[in-house]
Structure formats: C-alpha cells, structure tokens
C-alpha cells in the first residue's frame, strides 16, 4: 500500500509501516508546511492513502468531492 504520512502521525508509525513493506512517504521529508489541499492532491495523484491526525482533512475531502 502507498501511504503519505502527515507530520503529526509520528516517526514510529512511519517506521512500522515501512517495516511491514508499505511504500511510505513521510510528509516531513517532502515539506512539513505543505497546505492540506496540496497534501491531498499529491496523495490522489500518486494513489496514496493519507494518514493524518488532522481533523480538517475530512471536511476537505468532502469539499473536494
């Protein structure tokens, strides 16, 4: 599974996912200040699941359709 891990999730989760064989892209390695809409767009473009602790993502997904 391809996963984009948001900054608030933590390195331990990133490490565990990678150890399980998942394709992990930590947002901290890309741009930790990337706006939520751009995070979601990148995940969609790359076919990645977004793992986040940010409650705003649910509303953003709803608005973006």
Secondary structure as a PSIPRED ss2 file (coil, helix, strand):
# PSIPRED VFORMAT (PSIPRED V4.0)

   1 X C   1.000  0.000  0.000
   2 X E   0.000  0.000  1.000
   3 X E   0.000  0.000  1.000
   4 X E   0.000  0.000  1.000
   5 X E   0.000  0.000  1.000
   6 X C   1.000  0.000  0.000
   7 X H   0.000  1.000  0.000
   8 X H   0.000  1.000  0.000
   9 X H   0.000  1.000  0.000
  10 X C   1.000  0.000  0.000
  11 X H   0.000  1.000  0.000
  12 X H   0.000  1.000  0.000
  13 X H   0.000  1.000  0.000
  14 X H   0.000  1.000  0.000
  15 X H   0.000  1.000  0.000
  16 X H   0.000  1.000  0.000
  17 X H   0.000  1.000  0.000
  18 X H   0.000  1.000  0.000
  19 X H   0.000  1.000  0.000
  20 X C   1.000  0.000  0.000
  21 X C   1.000  0.000  0.000
  22 X C   1.000  0.000  0.000
  23 X E   0.000  0.000  1.000
  24 X E   0.000  0.000  1.000
  25 X E   0.000  0.000  1.000
  26 X E   0.000  0.000  1.000
  27 X H   0.000  1.000  0.000
  28 X H   0.000  1.000  0.000
  29 X H   0.000  1.000  0.000
  30 X H   0.000  1.000  0.000
  31 X C   1.000  0.000  0.000
  32 X C   1.000  0.000  0.000
  33 X C   1.000  0.000  0.000
  34 X C   1.000  0.000  0.000
  35 X C   1.000  0.000  0.000
  36 X H   0.000  1.000  0.000
  37 X H   0.000  1.000  0.000
  38 X H   0.000  1.000  0.000
  39 X H   0.000  1.000  0.000
  40 X H   0.000  1.000  0.000
  41 X H   0.000  1.000  0.000
  42 X H   0.000  1.000  0.000
  43 X H   0.000  1.000  0.000
  44 X H   0.000  1.000  0.000
  45 X H   0.000  1.000  0.000
  46 X H   0.000  1.000  0.000
  47 X C   1.000  0.000  0.000
  48 X C   1.000  0.000  0.000
  49 X E   0.000  0.000  1.000
  50 X E   0.000  0.000  1.000
  51 X E   0.000  0.000  1.000
  52 X C   1.000  0.000  0.000
  53 X C   1.000  0.000  0.000
  54 X C   1.000  0.000  0.000
  55 X C   1.000  0.000  0.000
  56 X H   0.000  1.000  0.000
  57 X H   0.000  1.000  0.000
  58 X H   0.000  1.000  0.000
  59 X H   0.000  1.000  0.000
  60 X H   0.000  1.000  0.000
  61 X H   0.000  1.000  0.000
  62 X H   0.000  1.000  0.000
  63 X H   0.000  1.000  0.000
  64 X H   0.000  1.000  0.000
  65 X C   1.000  0.000  0.000
